[in-house]
């Protein structure tokens, strides 16, 4: 029974210490932050990293392939139009 009481008291004192420390941290943060938005939005490396899931990556690749296919179709049409214009100019 005494061991239980001793453990309970040490647990209570540990919790009280944590409460005091958290209170101190909150006060320090309140003094330190003068802005409403506390996130650091500056990127010192001037670069961004993106994490994609496999499904999202595949979706993006499919869109890119579709756009590239459309560009090829358009370039074929443009080439055909140029050939027609050149043939008309040569006549």
C-alpha positions in Angstrom: 0.0 0.0 0.0 2.8 2.4 0.8 4.4 1.7 -2.5 1.2 2.6 -4.3 1.0 5.9 -2.3 4.6 6.6 -3.1 4.1 6.0 -6.8 0.9 8.1 -6.8 2.7 11.0 -5.1 5.7 10.8 -7.6 3.2 10.7 -10.5 1.3 13.7 -9.2 4.5 15.7 -8.7 5.7 14.7 -12.2 2.4 15.9 -13.7 2.6 19.2 -11.7 6.1 19.7 -13.1 4.9 19.2 -16.6 2.1 21.6 -16.1 4.5 24.2 -14.9 6.9 23.7 -17.8 4.0 23.8 -20.3 2.9 27.1 -18.8 6.4 28.5 -19.1 6.6 27.5 -22.7 3.2 29.1 -23.5 4.4 32.3 -21.9 7.6 32.3 -24.0 5.7 31.6 -27.2 3.2 34.4 -26.4 6.1 36.9 -25.9 7.9 35.6 -29.0 5.1 35.6 -31.5 3.8 39.0 -32.6 2.1 37.8 -35.7 -1.2 35.9 -36.0 0.2 33.5 -38.5 3.1 31.7 -36.9 4.1 29.3 -39.7 7.4 29.9 -41.4 6.6 30.4 -45.0 10.1 31.2 -46.1 12.0 28.5 -48.0 15.7 29.0 -47.5 16.6 26.5 -50.2 14.5 28.2 -52.8 13.1 24.8 -53.8 10.0 22.8 -53.3 9.5 19.1 -52.8 6.4 17.2 -53.8 5.4 13.8 -52.6 3.0 11.9 -54.9 1.2 8.7 -54.4 1.5 6.1 -57.2 -2.1 6.6 -58.3 -1.7 10.4 -58.4 1.6 10.1 -60.3 -0.1 7.7 -62.8 -2.9 10.2 -63.2 -0.5 13.0 -64.0 1.5 10.9 -66.4 -1.7 10.0 -68.3 -2.6 13.6 -68.6 0.9 14.5 -69.9 0.7 11.7 -72.4 -2.7 12.9 -73.6 -1.5 16.5 -74.0 1.7 15.3 -75.8 -0.5 13.2 -78.1 -2.7 16.2 -78.9 0.4 18.3 -79.6 1.6 15.6 -82.0 -1.8 15.6 -83.7 -1.7 19.4 -84.0 1.9 19.3 -85.3 0.8 16.8 -88.0 -2.1 19.1 -89.0 0.2 22.1 -89.0 2.7 20.3 -91.1 0.0 19.3 -93.5 -1.3 22.9 -93.6 2.2 24.2 -94.3 2.7 21.8 -97.2 -0.7 22.9 -98.7 0.3 26.6 -98.3 3.7 25.9 -99.9 2.1 24.0 -102.7 -0.4 26.8 -103.3 2.5 29.4 -103.3 4.5 27.3 -105.8 1.6 27.2 -108.3 
